[in-house]
Amino acid sequence: MMMGNEREVPMMVFLIEATAITKKNDNHTTFGSGNGVRGILLDGIACLPDVLGDCASLMGGYSYNNENENGDENNDNPILSTLQQLRTEDPTLLIPCLDAIGSLPLSARELERVTRDALEALATVEVWGLPALTTFLMNNCPSGNGSGSGSDSDLAFEVIEELRKLPLSRGSRNGGSSGNGDGNDKDANKTTIDTETLMIESLSRGFAHRADLTSALLKAIKGTHHSTGPHSQYNYPHSSQALIAAQQQQQQHHSPADIWLLACCATAPHNLPKVKTLFRTKANNGFFTPQLLRDALIGNGMALRSLFHPSLMELADGLLRSSNVEGSSTVELGVTLYQLLFHEFWEPMQRQEVVGSLVTHVGSGVGVKVKEVDAAMRVFSNIIDNGGIGSGKKEDGAAALRPFAPFLISLLEHLHHMTTAQVRRLFLLLFAVCGEWNDEKDDDDM
């Protein structure tokens, strides 16, 4: 390693030469087949930040930025350029290159450069690279104040707009073990679901500690409307590219990603009240619809399992509890969300939480909050009537509720406070769910 006043780092020569050797071994294709040289290359990328750090301490502070003859900063950082070139020419090097770039002490201009480069990669990367890219963006996007003014804030909004375009694969709710297709398809499906789960977890962690990205997400979703016109909630300079993107987004409907991005944001306790308020407002205005919830959740229960509690359950609870002060669209959204949570998150403990929460709505609202009780009991009826609406597999709704029959039977304690319609609905539920169950139990158990 050269020291003194020298600006060039021989590690770059090593990486470039290793790249050339590997290309030669691979007949100018990718870096994949030269296992020995590839291992050396991976080791070089991995230790690059540590080597540069040691060099900086020995030199009393090493500058990673090149300067031209006039002393101005040169945008073409050779270290950064080489790592980005490696990542571009061999996509399988994405993760080690991102890890190395994230460990380098970059200037504000270089941070913006690598963020934009990651945004470009986000549109084309294969699913296995999504967790690394989203983690990189959440950790390295230049910090802004979330006000929508200034280049850093604009970049934060651009990151959010790209995240809102991300789809989920709608994998099998059994993680690829549903019995359909061959073993390779099942393994690929399970890998995809596991990868998307990691992406969701990385986004949740990012929103928990990035107030600027959280603010950008809330502003972007708040400013999205069905109609055109001067309704934008953004506060960008008129020349900003982010303003143009915001105006284009304003002319579109909400995407399914808006739902699970808000759920990611709501996993942090300090973000939950703001997300619940926005959710209720959007539902009351008719911008968040039952169909949007279905598009976001159906088939994605396995990928979104880290959002079930407390995020999605809290959002459903808030929608149903606002039934006495908000419009009917808010109630319908809460009913649909509870129903989807029961079908998509199918593990017994998850379903027990859904049923227990609905029973709590009935018990706390009976005789006081008629609309809330009606909505909660309607969820049970919809589960029975519609069967496996969300699971992608035909399922008998009454049979699915049968393991939780004691919860339904406990509602008889509130019978004398219920309206006539509520009493009738309760007994219909008990007849549907407990009929066969009663044949297998003694009368004393009932």
Disulfide bonds with the S-S distance in Angstrom:
none
